[in-house]
Amino acid sequence: MCKFVRFVAKGIRPAFYTYSRFTISFSVRGIMDLQLSLDPGSGIPLHRQIYEEFRRLILNGEWAAGKKVPSSRELADLLDISRTTATSAYNQLLSEGYLKSIAGSGTYVSNELPDKLLFAGGREPVSQSESNGRRFLEHLSDFGKYLAAQGDFETEGRLMTGGSVAFDQAPLKKWRKLLMKHTEVSSMQALEYSKDSGGYRPLREAIVEYLRRARGVKCDWEQVIIVSGSQQALDFIVRTHINRGDVAIVEDPCYFGAHRTLSACGAKLAPIPVDEYGLCVDELEKMTTFNARLIYVTPSHQFPTGVVLPLPRRLKLLQWARENNTVIVEDDYDSEFRYSGLPIPALSALDDSGVTMYTGTFSKLIFPSLRLGYMVVPQELVHTYCWAKRMADHNSPLIEQLALTDFITDGSLEHHIRRMRTYYDRKRQKLTDTITKCFGDQVKVVGENAGMHMTLRFPPEIHSDRLRELAMTCGVPFRSTGANYISLPWPQGEYVLGYANMDENVLSNAIEEFARQLHVS
């Protein structure tokens, strides 16, 4: 309810308790007409409402510069509020420069308002569509121009992932308990800047033990650098190892985030094809004349095809990198979710020459918004990468690092991984059975034995536009792998199907309907 009340003399006061919102207008001993819109029931402190109303009246010109305003005592009396409330509002206005106080005279609207000083001469901010905006674009570096040319975030996000984790299975109760534990007043260290940009030492030590158990990777705690996800780790590696024009070898198709990061830094990409067994290592023999600085691989679950690099190829890749003085960047995402056969040791676990740098993330294990990952670097580069982290964002959030340390050391992480492996495997089997039933050998399923997505290859005679249209209509979350290929032309009819965050029955029904309509058409 809004009620307009006019006051013409001191001593006539509004009844605040009667209305949820009202406007007050009155004259103060000839000083000025004062009209305020206040809502005592809004939950916003009254001193803040008074501050906002005064600021509004000053900025829109209703109260001219140099105009005298009522004293805090007069305002408190007129509005029937405490002197403390009125004084709090005035102190804020005075400190920000909207009002000025002259001893022995009173309080006045300031001649130089803070908002006006932001835009000299009172001009409005220049529109992005005007010449100044174009001038900024022209002054971008090559790196900036590359970023400006990228697509929207929603499209980019789809290109960089094969689907998300099962949000409804996230260990939120446990995680909430750990966060509460470490946000108590007694945990004052969690509120300070971390003294070590490499990360919280107990967390780094916990990751060392976890990697030894789960992936066979042996390292010292100093070699583990805590980062904001594996994408930041990749960004650090590229920036510290690649100069413009340097050659970087990538899988083809390749994880789009790696492709983009390398290209943004001016690397020349040398694509190596991927077959049903992963990176075609024999093709590397043709690359010896290029003097490649690094090679980026996803051996545990190649993105986007999902295939797993077998042990003989891993050993051959390590030998090639050693002989050609090339750094291997091992992105070990999804390695925890293998559903068939024994896990293959990480490249870093097999490396006896120190040619690999290892990256991992917890966002695929717990939930994506947990922006904590890690990289394992050679001892000689620990100092370099600690400085890379410090220059980027000083350090990763400490409270989350404290919680994650407990989550690992008390066994919760590995318990959660075992549970989710069973959960995802059930979904995977349901979907592969449905696809086989609906399509037989017409559709080839690739990379289904690991990770949280699989790749489907349709016959080339089925037009890609038709596939995409039907998939969208039926609710099947296909995504073409075309953007992941560097060499042209890329294969038609190849799609990633992320299933981790989908109900398997809903998705199976959608695939059945998709198959029915595809056969009819």
N, C-alpha and C positions, 0 to 999 in steps of 0.2 A: 504494500500500500504506500502511496506517496501523497503527502499533504503539504501544501504551501502555506507557510505562516509568516506574516510580516510583523516585524518588531520595529517600533519607532522610538523607543526610549529604553534606557537602562532599567533593569528591574523586571521586565517582562520576559519570561524564560520559556523555552520549549519543553514539553513533557516528553523526554526521550523514550520513556518506557511504553508509550502508547502506540508508536508506529514502528513498522519495520524499516521504513526509509522515508525521509522527508527533506524538503528544501527549506532553509532558514534564510530570511532576508531582513536586514535591519540596518539602521544608520547609527553610527557611533559618534555622538557629540560633534556632528558636522565634519568628522574626519573623512569618512567614505561610506558608500553603500556597500554592504557586505552580504553576499549571497552564497551560502554553502549547501552542498548536497551531501548529507551524512546518513549512514545506515548503521545504527548501534548494534543491530542483530546480525551483521554480516560475518562476524568472526575476525574482521580486520581491526586491529587496534585503533582506537579513536584518534590517537595522536598521529597515526599514519594517514588516516582519512583527511584530517585537517591539513596535514602537510601536502597531500596530493591536491586538495581543493585550492589551497593558496598558490601552489605551483601552477595549476591550470589557469587560474585567473591572471597570474602575472604573465605567463607565456602567451596567452591569447590576446593580451593587450587591454583587458578590462581594467586592470590596475596598472596605471602608467608608471614609468620610472620616476622615482622621487616622491611617490605618493606615500603619505603617512598611514600606517596601519595601527590597529588598536594594540595596546600593550598586552602582554600575556595575562596580566591580572584582569584587565577589562574583558578579554576574550573568555577567560575562565568563568567570570561572573555572568556574562551574557549567555553562555551556552550551558551554564549550570554544570560545569565539569571541574575536576580538580585542577589546581594551579600546576601540578606536576605534569598533567597531560598537555596543557597548553604550552608549558615551557619546553617539553620534549619536542613538540612540533616546531616551535620557533627556533630552538637550537639547531635542528636539522636544516631548516631554511637558511639560517645565518651561516652555518658551516659550509653549505653548498653555494653560497653567494647570491641567493635569491633576495634576501633581505640584508639590510645593514643597520647597525645600531649606532646612534650618535649620542654620546653621553650628555645628559641634561636636556635632551631634546625629544628623543623617542626612537621608534623603529620605522624604517622606510623601505620601499621597494628599491632594490639596487639599480644603479644606472647601467652597470655592465653585467648582464645575465650570463651564467655559465653556459647555457645552451646556445646563446648567440656567439660566444667566443669560439665554440666548436666550428662554426661556419662564419668566417669573417664577413662583416658587413651584413649579417643576417641572411645570407643566401641559403637556399635549400641545398641539400646534397646533390651533386651532379648525377643525373640518371646514367645507368650503365649503358644505355643505348646511345649516349652522346659521345663526342669525340674523345673525351678523356678516357672512357672505357676502352676505346679502340687503341689509344696510345699505350695503355697498360699492356694490352695484348701484344702489341708490336715490340714491346721491351722485354718480353718473356725470353728466358734462355731456351736452348734447344730442349732441355729437360721439361721446362714449363710448357713449351709448345706441344710437346708430346702428350703431356697430361691434359691440356686443354682440348686436344683432339679426341680424347676418349669418349666412349658412350656414357649413357646414364648409369647410375649405380645399380639399379635393379637388373638391367641387362648384364652388366659386368658381373654381378653377384651370381647370376645363373651360369655364366661361362666358367666361373672359377670353382664351382662346386658340383658334386654329383648328388646333391640332396643333403639334408641335414640329419642330425641325430634324433633319436626318439625323445622329444622333450618330456613326454609324460613319464619317462623312466628315469629322469635325472634325480640324483640323490639329494633333493633339496632339503629334506628334513635334517640330514646329517650336515650338509653344508651350512645351513642356517645356524645350527648349534655351534659349529666351529667359528663362524663369523662373530656370533655373540660372545663367545669365549674371548676372542682376541680384540674386541672393541670395548672391553671393560676399561674403566679408568686406570686400573693398575697396569695395563699394557701400554704405557706411555711411549715406548719405542715405536709403536705402530703409527704414531702421529708425526714422527720426525722424518727428515730426509734420511734415506738409507746411506750409510757411510761407504757402501760398496756397490757400485753400479752393476757389478756382475750378478748381484742378487743375494738373497738371504742365505747365509752359509748353510744352516741346517737343511734348507730345501735343496740346495745343490748337492749336499751329501746324501740326502734321501734319493735324489734322482740317480746318483752314481750307483747306489745299491739296486735300485729298480732296474736300471739298464743292464746291470750285470746279470740279474736274475732273468729278466724277460727277453733281452736281445743279445746277450753275450758280449756287450760292449764294456771294455775295461778302460777306465780313465780316472784321473784325480778330480777332486771336487772343484779345484780352481779352473779346470778346463770347461766346466759347465757354466754357461752364461744364460741367465734368465732373461727372456725377451717377451714381447707382447704378441706371441703367436709365431708360427713358423714363417709367415709372410715377412715379418720384421727381420727374422734371422736371415732370410734370403736377401732382403734388401741390404742388410749390413755386409753380407758376403760379396754381393755384386759390387757395391760401392768401394769396398776395400781391395778388390782383386781385378776389377775391369776398368780399363781406360777406353775412351772413345776409339772405335776401330778394332779393338781386340776381338778375337774369335772365341765364341762360347758354343760348345756342343750341347744340343738338347735332343730329347726324344721327339719323334714325329709320328703321332701327335704328341703334344706337350701340355702340361699343366699351364693354363692361360696366365696365371699369376707370375710364373717364372718367365714365360715368353714376354710379358709386358714389362716386368722389372728389368730384364736384360736389355730390351729394346730401348727403354727410357734412358738408360745409361750409355747408349750408343754402341752396344756390342753388335758384332756381326754374327748372326745365328747360323750355325752349321747343323742342319737337321739330320739325324740318323733314324732310319725307319724302325718301326716296332712291328714284330710279327706275333704269332700266338705264344711265343716264349719270352716276349719282352724285347729289350733293346738288341738290335742286330750288331753284336759286338764285332763281328768280322768286318763290318763296314768301316770300323774305325781305322783300319789299315790304310784306307784311302785319305785319311785326314792328317797324316804325319807332316805334310808340307805346310799345313796351316798354322802350326804352333799354337794350338788352342790353350787359353789360359785356364778354363775350367769346363767341366762337363756336369750338367744337372740331370739327375736320374731319380726315379721313384720305383725302386726295385721290388718293394714288398707288395705294391698294388698299383701298377702303372696307371697314371691318369692321362686320358680317360678310359683306356681299354680295360683296365682292371687285371691284366695278366701279371703273373709273378715271375721275376727273373730267376731262372734255375741256378744252382750252385756252380756248375762249370762255367757259365757265362759270367757270373760274379767274379770268379777267380781270374778269368781272362781279362775282364775289365780292369781289375786292380793291377794286373801285370802291365797292361797297355798304359795306364795312367802313370805308373812308376817309370816306365821306359821313356815316356814322352814328357815327363815333368809337368803333368796336368793335374790340377786339383779336382777331386770328385766331390760334388755336393750331393749328399744322400738325404733326400726327403723321405723319412720313414713313416709317413702318415699311414694310418689304417693297418699297421703291421700287427696290432693286437688282435685283429679280427680275421683269423684264418680258420676255414671250416673243413678243409680237406688236406690230409697229409701232415707231416711234421713241419713245424716252423723252420724256415731257413735262417741261419744267422745273418745279422745285418752286415752290410759291406764293411762297416767300421770294425766289426768284431773279427773279420777275416783279414783286415789290413795290418800288415806287420811293417809297413814302410812309412806310415804317416801321411798318406796322400788323400785321406778323406776328411770331410767335415760333415758332421751329423746334425740333423735338425729334427725336432719332434714337437708335438703340441698336446695340450690337455683339452683343447676345445672339442675335439672329436671323441674324447673319452667321457667328459663330464657334461659340459654344455658350451655352445659356441661363444656366448657372451663372457665366458671366463677367458680373458685375453692374457693367458700365460702359456708360454712355450719355452723351449730351451734349445741351445745349440752346444755341441761339443767340438771344441777347437783345439788345435795343437798347442802345447804348452808355450811355444814361442810367440803365439798370437793372443794369449790371454789379455795382456796389457792393451793391445790394439782394440780388441772387441769390447773390453770394458769402457774404453774411451768412446767407441762408436755408440754404445748404449747411452753413456752420459750425455753425449752431444745430441742424441735424438730426443730423449725424454727423461734423462737423469736416472730413473730406475722404475721398475714395474711396481704396482701397488703393493705395499708391504703387508697390509692386513690380509689380502688374498694369498700372499706367499706364506704367511704364518698358518693360515687355515689349510692350505694345500700340503704343507709339511706334515701336519697331523694326519691329513687324509691319506697320505702315502705311508707314513711310518706305522699307523695303527692297523694297516692291512685293508683299509676301506677301498682304496683304488683297485687293487687286484681282485678283491671280492666283486666290485662293481663290474670290472672287465669280464670276469667269468660269467656273471649273470647276463650281461649284455651280449656276450658271444652266443650264448644259448638262445636268447631272445631274437637276435638278428638271424641266426641260423634257421629258426622256425619260419620266419618270414621268407627267407631266401628259398627254402625248399618249397613252400607253398607257391611262390611266384614261378619258379622254374617248372614245377609240375603243371601249373596253369598254362604257361607259354608253350610247353611241349604238347599238351592236350589240344590247344587251339591251333597251333601252327605246324606241328610235326617238325620235319627237317627243313621247312621253308625259311624259318628264322633261326639264325645261329646265335646262341647265347655265349658270350665271352666274359671272362673275368668274374664269374659268379662264385668262385671258391674263396674269396677274401673280400674284406671291406664292407661298405654299405651301399654299393651300387653295382650294377652289372651293365654290360653293353650288348645291345641287340643289333644284329645285322640283317636287314631285310633284302629281298631280291631286288636287283637293280631295275627290273621292269616296273616296280611299283613307284610311282612318282612321289618325290619327297614332299611336295606341297600337299598331296592327298594324305600322306601319312600324318603330317603335322596337323592338318585340319581335323582329321578323324580323332587323333589322340586328344586334341583340345576339347572336342565335343564330348568325348567319352570320359574325360577326367583322368587320362593316363599322362603322368608327368614326364614325357619324353623331352630330351634336349639333344639337338644335333651336335655331333662332334666336329662339325666342319670348321668352327672357329679355332679349334685346337691344333689344326694341321698348319704346317708352315709351307710344305711343298704343295704345289697345285698340279692337277686338280685333286681335291680330296675325295674320298669315297662317298658315294651317295647311299642313303638308306642306313646310316650308322647312327645309333642313338644311345645316350646314357639314360638309364632308368634308376633313379635313387629311390630306395624303398624303406629306409630306416625309420622315417617319421610318418609312414603311411600305415593305416590299418590294412593288414594283409588280405582280409576278406573283401574290404571295399576295393582295394586295388585289383584283386583277382577278378572281381565282378566287372570292373571297368575294362580290364584286358579282354575278358570274354565278349563284352559288348563291342569293343574295338575290333576284335577278330571277326565277329559276326558281320558288322557293317563293312569291313574291308573285303570280305569274301563276297558279299552281296554286290558291292560296287565293282 
